[in-house]
Amino acid sequence: MKIRHLFRTALAAALLSTFAATGAQATVPAVPSSLAPAVHETLRLSVSARGVQIYECRKAGDGAAWTFVAPDADLVDADGRHVGTHGAGPHWSFADGSRVTGRVKARADAPQPDAIPWLLLDAHARWPHDRLGTVSSIQRVNTRGGQAPAAGCDPALVGSAARVPYSADYHFYFRR
């Protein structure tokens, strides 16, 4: 039990130093004006996601279409260290137990035609007093891949899933 507590304490300290270091080095990315954070927000955390976008072939009218289900990705810091996960909701969970969810506020096409859109999301922390308690918005930028499969989804494929590789950078903005 004591070892588990020491491990969690060390992990939380490492994550906090990662947050502090990332926040100190973070620079506001160039984005379309529709994805700009509010003037009262400041960038304090940036991580990269590496994983998949999950799609399911579902019945649509007389045919079928690929429908987005959820992301499934690992979050890494600037040094490539695993710091958390990104999944359905969408949500971002970090190793210290902090968690935030988002709701799309604005979107813009990615510069690369095969990449999922860039987003600005309103954020809501699970606990107002944890490290992410004052996160107010999240940007998804620098996306690569992740689009629904190019191969059509026909009625014979209904119920099948596709896991499409993607990567992106997520920038967390906090209220001042």
Number of C-alpha atoms within 10 A of each C-alpha: 6 7 8 9 10 11 12 15 13 13 15 17 13 15 20 15 12 20 19 14 16 19 18 12 14 16 14 14 12 9 16 11 8 12 20 17 22 12 8 10 17 19 24 21 24 25 25 22 23 19 20 21 24 21 23 22 24 20 18 13 7 7 12 19 20 25 17 16 17 18 25 21 21 22 26 18 20 14 9 10 13 17 20 21 20 22 18 13 13 16 19 20 18 20 17 19 12 19 21 25 21 19 16 14 15 15 17 16 13 17 14 12 11 14 19 25 21 23 24 24 22 18 25 20 20 13 13 12 10 13 17 23 18 20 24 23 27 28 29 22 24 19 23 20 19 22 20 23 15 8 7 12 20 16 15 11 16 17 13 12 16 17 19 17 17 20 23 23 20 22 23 25 26 21 15 11
